[in-house]
Amino acid sequence: MTGQVKTDEFLAEFAEYEKTGNLPQFSVLTLNNDRTNGTRPGSGTPRAMVADHDLAVGRLVERVSKSKYREQTLILLTEEDA
């Protein structure tokens, strides 16, 4: 599952939380594309996997920062191969 698909699901849930005013105290979203798979046939290239991840993170940050929860939300990112 790509980062975009996971982010789509998260953002759909986030929209529901905004409607109901029932945002959980803690949420975890993992965007774990293994870039080393990019050397295997049928897999995205490492560069494409990095771009997918970066776009997913950007979409998440943009959506949360424009929400009513922006001032009470902390987003922490940990890179797998930092």
N, CA, C and O atoms as a printed pandas DataFrame, in Angstrom:
     atom_number atom_name residue_name chain_id  residue_number  x_coord  y_coord  z_coord
0              1         N          MET        A               1    0.855   -1.177    0.000
1              2        CA          MET        A               1    0.000    0.000    0.000
2              3         C          MET        A               1    0.900    1.240    0.000
3              4         O          MET        A               1    1.807    1.360    0.823
4              5         N          THR        A               2    0.644    2.132   -0.908
5              6        CA          THR        A               2    1.492    3.321   -1.016
6              7         C          THR        A               2    1.173    4.337    0.077
7              8         O          THR        A               2    0.141    4.267    0.744
8              9         N          GLY        A               3    2.080    5.263    0.229
9             10        CA          GLY        A               3    1.860    6.336    1.186
10            11         C          GLY        A               3    0.639    7.165    0.847
11            12         O          GLY        A               3   -0.039    7.674    1.738
12            13         N          GLN        A               4    0.358    7.302   -0.444
13            14        CA          GLN        A               4   -0.811    8.079   -0.862
14            15         C          GLN        A               4   -2.107    7.410   -0.413
15            16         O          GLN        A               4   -3.025    8.080    0.060
16            17         N          VAL        A               5   -2.179    6.098   -0.563
17            18        CA          VAL        A               5   -3.384    5.365   -0.161
18            19         C          VAL        A               5   -3.574    5.467    1.351
19            20         O          VAL        A               5   -4.683    5.709    1.827
20            21         N          LYS        A               6   -2.496    5.282    2.099
21            22        CA          LYS        A               6   -2.589    5.382    3.558
22            23         C          LYS        A               6   -2.987    6.792    3.979
23            24         O          LYS        A               6   -3.794    6.971    4.892
24            25         N          THR        A               7   -2.418    7.786    3.311
25            26        CA          THR        A               7   -2.748    9.169    3.636
26            27         C          THR        A               7   -4.194    9.472    3.285
27            28         O          THR        A               7   -4.874   10.169    4.038
28            29         N          ASP        A               8   -4.680    8.966    2.158
29            30        CA          ASP        A               8   -6.096    9.139    1.800
30            31         C          ASP        A               8   -7.001    8.617    2.909
31            32         O          ASP        A               8   -7.962    9.281    3.296
32            33         N          GLU        A               9   -6.695    7.433    3.417
33            34        CA          GLU        A               9   -7.503    6.837    4.484
34            35         C          GLU        A               9   -7.440    7.677    5.754
35            36         O          GLU        A               9   -8.461    7.938    6.390
36            37         N          PHE        A              10   -6.231    8.096    6.116
37            38        CA          PHE        A              10   -6.081    8.915    7.317
38            39         C          PHE        A              10   -6.859   10.220    7.185
39            40         O          PHE        A              10   -7.552   10.628    8.118
40            41         N          LEU        A              11   -6.749   10.875    6.032
41            42        CA          LEU        A              11   -7.423   12.156    5.844
42            43         C          LEU        A              11   -8.941   12.013    5.838
43            44         O          LEU        A              11   -9.649   12.918    6.281
44            45         N          ALA        A              12   -9.443   10.899    5.345
45            46        CA          ALA        A              12  -10.888   10.647    5.401
46            47         C          ALA        A              12  -11.341   10.511    6.856
47            48         O          ALA        A              12  -12.370   11.064    7.244
48            49         N          GLU        A              13  -10.572    9.776    7.654
49            50        CA          GLU        A              13  -10.893    9.648    9.082
50            51         C          GLU        A              13  -10.778   10.992    9.782
51            52         O          GLU        A              13  -11.612   11.334   10.621
52            53         N          PHE        A              14   -9.749   11.752    9.442
53            54        CA          PHE        A              14   -9.537   13.065   10.053
54            55         C          PHE        A              14  -10.719   13.986    9.764
55            56         O          PHE        A              14  -11.151   14.732   10.643
56            57         N          ALA        A              15  -11.241   13.943    8.552
57            58        CA          ALA        A              15  -12.406   14.760    8.190
58            59         C          ALA        A              15  -13.601   14.393    9.057
59            60         O          ALA        A              15  -14.355   15.271    9.477
60            61         N          GLU        A              16  -13.781   13.113    9.327
61            62        CA          GLU        A              16  -14.874   12.679   10.203
62            63         C          GLU        A              16  -14.671   13.200   11.623
63            64         O          GLU        A              16  -15.619   13.648   12.268
64            65         N          TYR        A              17  -13.441   13.141   12.103
65            66        CA          TYR        A              17  -13.148   13.652   13.447
66            67         C          TYR        A              17  -13.444   15.147   13.523
67            68         O          TYR        A              17  -13.939   15.633   14.540
68            69         N          GLU        A              18  -13.147   15.865   12.464
69            70        CA          GLU        A              18  -13.454   17.300   12.455
70            71         C          GLU        A              18  -14.952   17.542   12.516
71            72         O          GLU        A              18  -15.409   18.449   13.212
72            73         N          LYS        A              19  -15.714   16.741   11.798
73            74        CA          LYS        A              19  -17.180   16.884   11.810
74            75         C          LYS        A              19  -17.759   16.610   13.185
75            76         O          LYS        A              19  -18.635   17.334   13.659
76            77         N          THR        A              20  -17.260   15.552   13.825
77            78        CA          THR        A              20  -17.825   15.132   15.104
78            79         C          THR        A              20  -17.174   15.830   16.296
79            80         O          THR        A              20  -17.716   15.807   17.401
80            81         N          GLY        A              21  -16.013   16.451   16.074
81            82        CA          GLY        A              21  -15.289   17.078   17.171
82            83         C          GLY        A              21  -14.696   16.052   18.114
83            84         O          GLY        A              21  -14.492   16.331   19.296
84            85         N          ASN        A              22  -14.419   14.866   17.596
85            86        CA          ASN        A              22  -14.001   13.741   18.429
86            87         C          ASN        A              22  -12.621   13.221   18.040
87            88         O          ASN        A              22  -12.429   12.012   17.906
88            89         N          LEU        A              23  -11.663   14.122   17.858
89            90        CA          LEU        A              23  -10.306   13.734   17.485
90            91         C          LEU        A              23   -9.647   12.952   18.618
91            92         O          LEU        A              23   -9.674   13.400   19.764
92            93         N          PRO        A              24   -9.056   11.790   18.324
93            94        CA          PRO        A              24   -8.370   11.026   19.377
94            95         C          PRO        A              24   -7.188   11.815   19.947
95            96         O          PRO        A              24   -6.645   12.702   19.289
96            97         N          GLN        A              25   -6.810   11.488   21.146
97            98        CA          GLN        A              25   -5.668   12.139   21.785
98            99         C          GLN        A              25   -4.345   11.774   21.113
99           100         O          GLN        A              25   -3.386   12.545   21.159
100          101         N          PHE        A              26   -4.297   10.590   20.489
101          102        CA          PHE        A              26   -3.039   10.114   19.910
102          103         C          PHE        A              26   -3.347    9.293   18.665
103          104         O          PHE        A              26   -4.210    8.416   18.694
104          105         N          SER        A              27   -2.652    9.573   17.586
105          106        CA          SER        A              27   -2.809    8.808   16.347
106          107         C          SER        A              27   -1.436    8.464   15.806
107          108         O          SER        A              27   -0.486    9.229   15.972
108          109         N          VAL        A              28   -1.332    7.312   15.160
109          110        CA          VAL        A              28   -0.086    6.892   14.527
110          111         C          VAL        A              28   -0.389    6.546   13.079
111          112         O          VAL        A              28   -1.336    5.816   12.788
112          113         N          LEU        A              29    0.416    7.074   12.187
113          114        CA          LEU        A              29    0.325    6.754   10.767
114          115         C          LEU        A              29    1.708    6.335   10.309
115          116         O          LEU        A              29    2.663    7.099   10.446
116          117         N          THR        A              30    1.828    5.147    9.774
117          118        CA          THR        A              30    3.117    4.692    9.258
118          119         C          THR        A              30    3.093    4.754    7.742
119          120         O          THR        A              30    2.169    4.258    7.098
120          121         N          LEU        A              31    4.113    5.366    7.190
121          122        CA          LEU        A              31    4.290    5.467    5.744
122          123         C          LEU        A              31    5.604    4.761    5.424
123          124         O          LEU        A              31    6.635    5.397    5.206
124          125         N          ASN        A              32    5.542    3.481    5.401
125          126        CA          ASN        A              32    6.776    2.701    5.337
126          127         C          ASN        A              32    6.953    2.003    3.981
127          128         O          ASN        A              32    6.700    0.806    3.851
128          129         N          ASN        A              33    7.386    2.763    2.990
129          130        CA          ASN        A              33    7.780    2.168    1.721
130          131         C          ASN        A              33    9.237    1.752    1.837
131          132         O          ASN        A              33   10.092    2.570    2.174
132          133         N          ASP        A              34    9.523    0.501    1.564
133          134        CA          ASP        A              34   10.901    0.014    1.612
134          135         C          ASP        A              34   11.579    0.356    0.296
135          136         O          ASP        A              34   11.372   -0.306   -0.721
136          137         N          ARG        A              35   12.392    1.403    0.335
137          138        CA          ARG        A              35   13.027    1.865   -0.898
138          139         C          ARG        A              35   13.992    0.843   -1.488
139          140         O          ARG        A              35   14.318    0.922   -2.673
140          141         N          THR        A              36   14.451   -0.105   -0.695
141          142        CA          THR        A              36   15.346   -1.129   -1.242
142          143         C          THR        A              36   14.606   -2.081   -2.172
143          144         O          THR        A              36   15.236   -2.796   -2.951
144          145         N          ASN        A              37   13.267   -2.101   -2.102
145          146        CA          ASN        A              37   12.492   -2.899   -3.051
146          147         C          ASN        A              37   12.575   -2.317   -4.456
147          148         O          ASN        A              37   12.226   -2.997   -5.422
148          149         N          GLY        A              38   13.021   -1.100   -4.589
149          150        CA          GLY        A              38   13.093   -0.439   -5.880
150          151         C          GLY        A              38   14.023   -1.105   -6.864
151          152         O          GLY        A              38   14.037   -0.750   -8.043
152          153         N          THR        A              39   14.789   -2.052   -6.405
153          154        CA          THR        A              39   15.685   -2.782   -7.308
154          155         C          THR        A              39   15.027   -4.054   -7.827
155          156         O          THR        A              39   15.616   -4.769   -8.638
156          157         N          ARG        A              40   13.819   -4.343   -7.370
157          158        CA          ARG        A              40   13.111   -5.562   -7.786
158          159         C          ARG        A              40   12.172   -5.275   -8.951
159          160         O          ARG        A              40   11.582   -4.197   -9.018
160          161         N          PRO        A              41   12.029   -6.222   -9.864
161          162        CA          PRO        A              41   11.097   -6.033  -10.987
162          163         C          PRO        A              41    9.668   -5.789  -10.494
163          164         O          PRO        A              41    9.203   -6.443   -9.560
164          165         N          GLY        A              42    8.984   -4.843  -11.131
165          166        CA          GLY        A              42    7.594   -4.544  -10.781
166          167         C          GLY        A              42    7.432   -3.593   -9.620
167          168         O          GLY        A              42    6.308   -3.225   -9.279
168          169         N          SER        A              43    8.511   -3.191   -9.013
169          170        CA          SER        A              43    8.448   -2.282   -7.869
170          171         C          SER        A              43    8.808   -0.874   -8.326
171          172         O          SER        A              43    9.529   -0.691   -9.307
172          173         N          GLY        A              44    8.298    0.112   -7.605
173          174        CA          GLY        A              44    8.674    1.491   -7.909
174          175         C          GLY        A              44   10.154    1.702   -7.666
175          176         O          GLY        A              44   10.763    0.997   -6.861
176          177         N          THR        A              45   10.723    2.653   -8.347
177          178        CA          THR        A              45   12.143    2.942   -8.138
178          179         C          THR        A              45   12.325    3.586   -6.765
179          180         O          THR        A              45   11.376    4.134   -6.205
180          181         N          PRO        A              46   13.540    3.519   -6.225
181          182        CA          PRO        A              46   13.771    4.187   -4.935
182          183         C          PRO        A              46   13.388    5.667   -4.971
183          184         O          PRO        A              46   12.814    6.181   -4.011
184          185         N          ARG        A              47   13.701    6.347   -6.066
185          186        CA          ARG        A              47   13.367    7.773   -6.175
186          187         C          ARG        A              47   11.844    7.978   -6.149
187          188         O          ARG        A              47   11.356    8.912   -5.512
188          189         N          ALA        A              48   11.102    7.114   -6.834
189          190        CA          ALA        A              48    9.641    7.220   -6.841
190          191         C          ALA        A              48    9.072    6.959   -5.453
191          192         O          ALA        A              48    8.101    7.603   -5.056
192          193         N          MET        A              49    9.656    6.031   -4.713
193          194        CA          MET        A              49    9.167    5.727   -3.369
194          195         C          MET        A              49    9.429    6.884   -2.415
195          196         O          MET        A              49    8.599    7.183   -1.557
196          197         N          VAL        A              50   10.570    7.533   -2.561
197          198        CA          VAL        A              50   10.874    8.711   -1.743
198          199         C          VAL        A              50    9.879    9.825   -2.071
199          200         O          VAL        A              50    9.355   10.479   -1.170
200          201         N          ALA        A              51    9.625   10.037   -3.354
201          202        CA          ALA        A              51    8.682   11.084   -3.764
202          203         C          ALA        A              51    7.281   10.795   -3.232
203          204         O          ALA        A              51    6.592   11.712   -2.786
204          205         N          ASP        A              52    6.849    9.530   -3.273
205          206        CA          ASP        A              52    5.547    9.148   -2.748
206          207         C          ASP        A              52    5.454    9.482   -1.262
207          208         O          ASP        A              52    4.451   10.027   -0.801
208          209         N          HIS        A              53    6.488    9.158   -0.531
209          210        CA          HIS        A              53    6.529    9.428    0.911
210          211         C          HIS        A              53    6.483   10.925    1.181
211          212         O          HIS        A              53    5.719   11.385    2.029
212          213         N          ASP        A              54    7.298   11.682    0.463
213          214        CA          ASP        A              54    7.345   13.132    0.679
214          215         C          ASP        A              54    6.000   13.782    0.378
215          216         O          ASP        A              54    5.556   14.659    1.119
216          217         N          LEU        A              55    5.355   13.363   -0.693
217          218        CA          LEU        A              55    4.047   13.905   -1.037
218          219         C          LEU        A              55    3.011   13.547    0.033
219          220         O          LEU        A              55    2.192   14.385    0.408
220          221         N          ALA        A              56    3.046   12.321    0.516
221          222        CA          ALA        A              56    2.102   11.891    1.551
222          223         C          ALA        A              56    2.269   12.734    2.817
223          224         O          ALA        A              56    1.281   13.177    3.403
224          225         N          VAL        A              57    3.498   12.951    3.232
225          226        CA          VAL        A              57    3.755   13.769    4.426
226          227         C          VAL        A              57    3.281   15.200    4.194
227          228         O          VAL        A              57    2.653   15.797    5.069
228          229         N          GLY        A              58    3.576   15.745    3.031
229          230        CA          GLY        A              58    3.155   17.106    2.724
230          231         C          GLY        A              58    1.648   17.262    2.754
231          232         O          GLY        A              58    1.139   18.254    3.276
232          233         N          ARG        A              59    0.927   16.298    2.201
233          234        CA          ARG        A              59   -0.535   16.345    2.207
234          235         C          ARG        A              59   -1.079   16.303    3.629
235          236         O          ARG        A              59   -2.010   17.031    3.972
236          237         N          LEU        A              60   -0.492   15.449    4.446
237          238        CA          LEU        A              60   -0.920   15.320    5.840
238          239         C          LEU        A              60   -0.694   16.631    6.594
239          240         O          LEU        A              60   -1.597   17.130    7.266
240          241         N          VAL        A              61    0.500   17.179    6.481
241          242        CA          VAL        A              61    0.826   18.410    7.199
242          243         C          VAL        A              61   -0.056   19.560    6.720
243          244         O          VAL        A              61   -0.543   20.346    7.533
244          245         N          GLU        A              62   -0.263   19.663    5.416
245          246        CA          GLU        A              62   -1.104   20.743    4.895
246          247         C          GLU        A              62   -2.530   20.645    5.441
247          248         O          GLU        A              62   -3.106   21.645    5.869
248          249         N          ARG        A              63   -3.087   19.449    5.422
249          250        CA          ARG        A              63   -4.479   19.269    5.870
250          251         C          ARG        A              63   -4.639   19.579    7.348
251          252         O          ARG        A              63   -5.568   20.284    7.741
252          253         N          VAL        A              64   -3.737   19.057    8.164
253          254        CA          VAL        A              64   -3.830   19.289    9.610
254          255         C          VAL        A              64   -3.591   20.768    9.917
255          256         O          VAL        A              64   -4.253   21.335   10.787
256          257         N          SER        A              65   -2.658   21.389    9.214
257          258        CA          SER        A              65   -2.348   22.798    9.506
258          259         C          SER        A              65   -3.478   23.741    9.102
259          260         O          SER        A              65   -3.522   24.883    9.558
260          261         N          LYS        A              66   -4.386   23.276    8.256
261          262        CA          LYS        A              66   -5.540   24.096    7.859
262          263         C          LYS        A              66   -6.818   23.698    8.598
263          264         O          LYS        A              66   -7.907   24.169    8.271
264          265         N          SER        A              67   -6.673   22.832    9.590
265          266        CA          SER        A              67   -7.840   22.344   10.321
266          267         C          SER        A              67   -8.060   23.131   11.610
267          268         O          SER        A              67   -7.224   23.937   12.019
268          269         N          LYS        A              68   -9.197   22.877   12.233
269          270        CA          LYS        A              68   -9.473   23.533   13.513
270          271         C          LYS        A              68   -8.589   22.988   14.634
271          272         O          LYS        A              68   -8.546   23.556   15.725
272          273         N          TYR        A              69   -7.889   21.896   14.366
273          274        CA          TYR        A              69   -7.011   21.295   15.373
274          275         C          TYR        A              69   -5.556   21.750   15.257
275          276         O          TYR        A              69   -4.703   21.259   15.997
276          277         N          ARG        A              70   -5.259   22.659   14.362
277          278        CA          ARG        A              70   -3.872   23.021   14.061
278          279         C          ARG        A              70   -3.087   23.501   15.275
279          280         O          ARG        A              70   -1.898   23.205   15.396
280          281         N          GLU        A              71   -3.731   24.233   16.169
281          282        CA          GLU        A              71   -2.994   24.786   17.301
282          283         C          GLU        A              71   -2.790   23.798   18.438
283          284         O          GLU        A              71   -2.033   24.073   19.369
284          285         N          GLN        A              72   -3.450   22.664   18.374
285          286        CA          GLN        A              72   -3.290   21.667   19.438
286          287         C          GLN        A              72   -2.751   20.343   18.916
287          288         O          GLN        A              72   -2.886   19.309   19.570
288          289         N          THR        A              73   -2.131   20.379   17.720
289          290        CA          THR        A              73   -1.628   19.157   17.110
290          291         C          THR        A              73   -0.119   19.223   16.946
291          292         O          THR        A              73    0.435   20.244   16.538
292          293         N          LEU        A              74    0.524   18.130   17.268
293          294        CA          LEU        A              74    1.960   17.975   17.090
294          295         C          LEU        A              74    2.176   16.806   16.139
295          296         O          LEU        A              74    1.658   15.712   16.364
296          297         N          ILE        A              75    2.932   17.033   15.088
297          298        CA          ILE        A              75    3.250   15.971   14.131
298          299         C          ILE        A              75    4.738   15.668   14.276
299          300         O          ILE        A              75    5.579   16.547   14.089
300          301         N          LEU        A              76    5.052   14.439   14.606
301          302        CA          LEU        A              76    6.435   13.994   14.724
302          303         C          LEU        A              76    6.728   13.015   13.591
303          304         O          LEU        A              76    5.930   12.119   13.317
304          305         N          LEU        A              77    7.852   13.184   12.949
305          306        CA          LEU        A              77    8.274   12.292   11.868
306          307         C          LEU        A              77    9.568   11.609   12.253
307          308         O          LEU        A              77   10.498   12.241   12.755
308          309         N          THR        A              78    9.616   10.324   12.015
309          310        CA          THR        A              78   10.847    9.571   12.223
310          311         C          THR        A              78   11.157    8.836   10.915
311          312         O          THR        A              78   10.349    8.048   10.424
312          313         N          GLU        A              79   12.312    9.104   10.379
313          314        CA          GLU        A              79   12.730    8.447    9.136
314          315         C          GLU        A              79   13.335    7.096    9.475
315          316         O          GLU        A              79   14.099    6.963   10.431
316          317         N          GLU        A              80   12.984    6.098    8.679
317          318        CA          GLU        A              80   13.479    4.741    8.935
318          319         C          GLU        A              80   14.981    4.612    8.713
319          320         O          GLU        A              80   15.644    3.825    9.388
320          321         N          ASP        A              81   15.517    5.378    7.773
321          322        CA          ASP        A              81   16.943    5.234    7.457
322          323         C          ASP        A              81   17.700    6.556    7.633
323          324         O          ASP        A              81   18.611    6.888    6.874
324          325         N          ALA        A              82   17.287    7.284    8.652
325          326        CA          ALA        A              82   17.882    8.610    8.890
326          327         C          ALA        A              82   19.357    8.511    9.267
327          328         O          ALA        A              82   20.005    9.531    9.499
